[in-house]
Amino acid sequence: LAGAGTVRIEGYRAIDMSTTRAERRARFGLPPLLPTAVVSRSLRLDPQAPLFTGAPAGARTVVITTAAADPGARRALERVADVAVCGETEVDFATARAALHRRGYTRVLSEGGPTLFARIAAAGVVDELCLSITPLLTGPGAGRIVAGESWPDARSLSLTGLLEEDGALFCRYTVAGPVTPGT
């Protein structure tokens, strides 16, 4: 799952699954092919981009949008993608997660910027967080991995894995739930 801005900037393409990896996934009862899901309220996406044209028939790109999105853009994307309407004017991420689950995608990796992550986390649909910490002093800049409006409650995280390589830390946390004041 990625935000449309990230998809455009990074030039996303359809996931190219090797035969070996597809077979391994099938042994674990997972779909052998994986689509990319893109979140876009505006549908400013190019239907001719490799993300859509290169997707295999069994794993068409999924576009998650709103009912208020441009109908012409929606029709154009429906020709090359599986479009899921998840909300009226804003994407409802609980509905989006349910839409992906109905399609058989029960494990969703999200990539994107702090605004997308904040909206997904605020919706309560984040189960775990993988966070990389690289030892580099760069000066002032973004201070948090989430952006946007404040949340009414904090989320408690539990460290479940920690790797170190060349001084960089790779942390894996599970989301335990809202923090109770005074604890």
ABEGO torsion letter per residue (X at the ends): XBBAAAAAAAGBBBBBBBAAAAAAAAAAGBBABBBBBBBBAAGBBBAABAAAAABBAABBBBBBBBAABBAAAAAAAAAABBBBBBEAABBBAAAAAAAAAAAGBABBBBBEBAAAAAAAAAAGABABBBBBBBBBBAEBEBABABBEBBBABBBBBBBABBBBBGGBBBBBBBBAEBBBBGX
